[in-house]
Amino acid sequence: MANIIIIGTQWGDEGKGKIVDLLAEKADVVVRFHGGNNAGHTMVVNNEQFISHLVPSGILQKKICMIGNGVVVDPQVLIQEMDYLAEKGIDVGPDKLKISDRAHLIMPYHQAIDIARERMKGDKKIGTTGRGIGPCYEDKVSRRGIRFVELMDSSLFEEMVRSVIIEKNFYLEKFLNVAPVDPDMIVSQYSAYAKRLSPHIIHGSSVLNQAIENGEQILFEGAQGTHLDIDHGTYPYVTSSNTLSANACCGSGVGPKAITGVVGIVKAYTTRVGEGPFPSELFDDTGDRIQEKGAEFGATTGRKRRCGWLDTVILKNAARLNGLTGLAITKLDVLGGLDELLICTGYDHQETILEDFPANLNVLGACKPVYESISGWKEDISGARSFAELPANAISYIRRIETLTGVPVCIISVGPGRDQTIIIDHPFGG
């Protein structure tokens, strides 16, 4: 019996959706434990692309999927996603898709505040998706949030909405200079959401722990990436939740002794969407080539991703913070055709070499990457299905990553399809 956490090691967009979809074959339950619909996971099965934002990627493998208490949920987006999947023949009924009664709801005023704040900040904007995730988490920690358990109690829900809307509308009108939100509209809309979603609402912690006691295997699906973590990322250019492996326990309701492994997903190069420092970012033809060949656009926002060389400073940081037991390398095929590959192994700050990831963004912004050169390969590796089938230089690249991070590579992705994968050591065994 194994219970595995999947974590992004960079700034998100590492290809977690494909790896979760792949590993879900041997899992019984797949759990999303943090974030909201600011995350997007892309999966390609039989040449058909599926994109999920809230529903765990394991739904394509017909597994039981749960949205944990650590997730903030926009019910309208969730229902739209459920309908989208159902139209494609995917079962998203109550037996397959479950929602923790303790997950918090994103409300219309959260979205309105998120968008208006970013507009007001102008050039100093953080680069949020405008979907209300941050303001929802703010209400959660300030004990003014509304959860699914309250949504299921219509009178209590209405009471809470009418209580909080006074403050929200004052803030929207008087400070942000935008239109107020109608509480009657919220109550009416969310009553309809409650009716639709009520069969899916469960006590998540009890269900998961019972599954573990029964010997079932759990796959915990992270969103975003390590360096968007609210505590350990490039603050304030971060998301509003803890993206580290430790939050899999808090965000789903299981104890840490249940976890048997943590797989870090790392793109064979580095990308970032939105604002914030990025030491190994490329501004040349190579960066444009990687961006184009890798189709680097955000699955949620459609924004063009910034591209750069692989950065093992942030990768080692992720290995330590998450307690990684294995690495899954994605998009290795994108690097094919380059004569030379560079790996960032340290940061040069005022002629001092830093090997640890600095917290001070002024320091980080002034750092210059220290590179190590690796010979590239010309071969198309998208058809490789074993490690031995890879070109010698691709194998050397993988081995160097293992040496620099101290973490073994267990999976290599050589294309977007589920079958375009090399499994060296399956996290679930076998």
N, C-alpha and C positions, 0 to 999 in steps of 0.2 A: 504494500500500500504506500503510495506517494502522494504528497500534496505540494504542488509546485507554484511558485510565484513568478510571473512574467513582468519584467521591469524594463523601461526604456533607460538607456545609459547616457543619452546625450540631451538634446533639447526637444525631444519628441520626434514623431514622424520616422521612427527607426524601422518600421515594418512589423510592429507588434501584432497587428491584425492577422497577417498571414501565419505567423508562428503560433498564435493562439489557436487559429483554425486548424493548423496541422496537428498540434499536440492534443487538441480536444478529442481526437479520435480515441485516445486511451483514457480520457477523463470521464467521470460520471456527471460532474457538476462543474460549470464554469461561472465564476463570480467576478463581476466588475465592482471595485471597492472604493473608488474616489472619482472626483472630477464630474463633469457634466457633458453637455453636447457641444462643448468647445473642443472635444477630441473627435477624431475620425479614424476609423480603421478600415482599410481597403483589403478585400480578399478577391482572388480570381480563381474560380473553380470551373473547369471545363470551358475555358475561354470566356466565361461570363463574369463580369465584375459586380461585386456587392460592396456597398459602403454602409457601415454602421456607426452611429454616434453614441447611442446609449445601450442598445441591446448587445450583450456580450457576443464576441465573435464565434463562440462555440455553437451558436444557434444553427449554423450551416451543417454541423455534424450531428444535428438532431439530439443534442444533449440538453439536460436541464440547465437553464441559465438564470442567474439571479443578479438583480441590481441591488447592491448592498447599501447599508445605512450610510456609508460615507459618500455616496453619490448625491449630487443635487440634480433634480429631475424637472425638466420642463415637460409637463404632461402632454401638451399639444405636439411637441416634437416627438415624444415617445410614441404617441398614437399614430402619427404620420409614418414613423419608421416601421411600426408594426404592420400597418397597411401595405407599405412598400414591400416588405418581406413576404407578407401573405400573398400578394399579387404574383410574386415569383415562386410560389409554391412552398414556402418555408413555414413550418408550423410554429406559430407564436401564441398558441393558446395557453390557458392557465396551467396546464400540465408541464409546459416547456419553459415558459417565461414567468418568473416570479419577482416580486418587488418587496424589499424590506419595508415594513410599516414605519420604520424609523428614518427612512430617507427623506430629506428635505425637498420642498417644492420651490422651484423658481417661479416667481410671480411676475405679472406684467410691470409692476413698479421696479422690480430688479433690473429688467431689461432697459426701461426708460432711464433709470439712473446711470447704468453702465454706459449707454450711448452718449448721454448728455455730458458726463464727466470727461470722457475721452475727447469730445468735441471742444470742451472748455480748455483742456490742457494744451491743445494745439501741437506745437513741435515737441513738447515734453510728454506726449502721450506714451502709455506703457505698451500699447498694441494689443489690447484685449479683443476678443471676438465680438463683443457687444451683445452677448447672449445672456447676461445677467448672472453669470457664475459667481463673480467676486462679491457683488452685493448680497447674493443669497447666502454665501458663506459668512459674510459679516453679520447678517441677522441670526445665523445659526449660533455663532460664538457669543453674540450679545443677548442670546436667549429670547429673541423676538421672531424666530423662524417658525414656519408652519410645515408639519410633516404629513406623510400620507395617513398616519393614524388619526390626525385631526381632520383631514379631508374626508375620512370615512364617517365622521360625526358632523352632519350638516349644520346643526345649530351652533356647535362649538367653532366650526370653521368660519361661519359668517361672523360670529362674535369677534374672532381674532382678526379677520380682515378689516372689519369696521374700526377696530381699535388701532391697528397699526397704520391704516391709510391716512389718518389725520396728519401724522408726522411725515409720512412719505410725500404727500401732496404739498405740504408746506415747503419741504426741501426742494421738490421739483419746481414749484412755481417761484418761490422767493429767492432761491439761491442759483438753481440751474437754469431758470428762465425758460422752462418748457411746460407743456400742457400737463394738467393733473390727470390721474387715472381714476376711472369711474368704478367705485366699489360694487355697484349693482351689476355691472358688466362682469366683474371678476367672479362674484358669487354665482351668477348664472352659468358662465363658461365652465367654471371648475366643478359645479354640480354635475354637469354632463360628463366631465372627465372622470369624476368619482364613479359614476354609474358604469362607465366603460371599463375602468381599471380595477374595480373592487374585487373581481374574482382572482386577480393576480397578487393581491396583497397578503403577505405572510409575516410571521415572526422569523426573520432571517437567521438569527443566531441559533435558534433551536433547530431549525431545519438543517443547517450546515453541520452542526455538531452531531446530530443524529446520523447524518450521512457518514461522517467520519467514524462514528462508533460502529456503523454497519460495514466498515472496511471499504467504503467507496473512495474514489480518487477525486481530489478537488484541484482545479486549475484556477488560480487567482490572476485576473487580467488587469494589469496596470494601464493607465492612460498617461498622456504627455511623457515627460522624461525626467530623469534625476535632477538635471540642472534647471528645471522649472519648479522644483520643490520650494514651498513657501519658507522653509527654514534653511535649506542647504543650497538653494539655487542662486542665480544671479539677481538677487533681490535689488530693486523692486520689479525687475523684468522677469517675473515668475507667474505661475498660476496661483490659485487661491487655496490649494489643498496640498497635503503632503503626498508626494509622488513616490516616496521610497517604499521598499519592501515591507518595512515594519508596519506601515499603515494598512497592509492587507489584513492584518489581524483586527485593528481598530475599526476599519471600514467595513468589516463583514461580520464580526462578532465571534471570532475563534481565538483560541490561545496560541501563543508562539510555539509551544511544544508540538503542535500539529504539523508545522511546516517542515518539509524534508529537503527542499532545494529551492534555489533562486536563480533563474536564468535571466541574464542581462542581454537585451537586444541592442546590437550596435550596427549601424550602417557602416559599410566599408569605407566611407568618407564621412564628412560631418555636414549637417544642414541645420538651419535655424529659420523659423518664421517669425516675423515681427521685429520689435526693437530689442536692444541689448547687445552687450559686447560679444565678440566672436573672433578670438585671436587668430585662428587658422583660415579665416575667410579668404576666398579668392576673388579677385576683381579683374581677371584676365580671360583669355580665350579658353583656358583649361576649365575655369569655373563655369563659363557659359556652356562648354561641352558637357560637363557633368550634369548641369542643370537640365539641359535639353535631353540628353540620353537617359537620364534617370527620371524624366517626367516629374521634376520636383515642383509640384504645386500642392498646397495644403488640401487634404481631403475634406476638411470642414469649411475652410474659408476660400479656397481657390487661389490664395495668395502665392506668389512666386517665392520659393524657398531660397534663402541665401546658401551658397555651397562653399565648402572648403575641404582641405585635406583632413585625414583622420587625426584626431587629437587624443593622444593617450594620457595627457594630463587629466583631462576630464574623465577619461575612461577608468584610470586608476582611482580617481576620486569616487566614481560610481561603484567600483568593485568594493571599496572599503565601506562606503555608506550602506550598501545593500547586502553585504555579505554574499557576494555572487559565488555560486558553485559552478557556473558554466556560462559561456558566451554563445549567442547565436548571431552570426555575421550575415547581414542582408545586403542585397544589391552588389555583390562582388562582381557580377557580370558587367556592371556599368563602367568599371575601371579598365576593362579590356580595351586594347588598342593604344594605350598610353605607353610611351617609351620609359618614363620614369614616374615613380610614385614617391610622394613625400609623406612622412609621418612626423607629426609634431610631438616631440618628446620632452619639451620643457619650454619655459617662457623666459625671455631675456628682459628683465626690468632694470633699467639704468645700470647695465653691465653686471647685474647679479642674476644668476640662473635660478629660476623658481621651478621646483618640481611639484609643489603643492598648488592647488587651485586657490587663488586669493579671494578673500571675501570683499575687499575694498574695490569697488568698480572703477575708481580712478586709477588704481594700480593695474587692474586687469586691462583697462582700456589702453594703458601705456605699454603693455607687454608686447614684445615681438616674438613670434614663434621660433623655436629652435628646431630645425628639421633634420631628419635622417633620411637618406635616399635609399630607395629600394627599386630594383629593376622591374619594369612592367612586363606585360605579356600581350601578344597580338591575337592569340587564339580566342575564338568564341566559346565561352564555357557554359553557355545556357543549356547545353545538352548533357553536361556532366552529371552523373548520378552516384559517383563514389569519389572519395578523397583522392584516390590514386589516379583518377581521370583528369584531375586538374593539372595545368601546366606547372612546371617546376617553380617558376617565379611566383605563381599564385600561391603555391604551397609555402614558399618562403615567406610571403607576405603574412599568411595566417600564422605561421610559426613565430614570426617576429611579434605579432600582436599578443600571442600567448606569453612570450617571454617578458614583454614590457609590462603586462598587466598581472601576470601570475595567475591567470584564470584560463582553464582549458576551453577550447572551442568545441562545442557539442553539435552545432547545427550550422550549415552554410546554405544560404539561399542564392541561387544563380539565375533567378527569373521570378516573375510575379505569380506564376501558376503554382498550385499546391504541389504538383509533382516535380517542380523544378527546385528540388531540395536535396541536399546531401546530409544525411543523419550519421554522425560519427558515434555519438553516445546518447541514446534517447533518454531524456529526463525521467520518463516513467518506466524505464527499463525495457528489456525485451528487444 
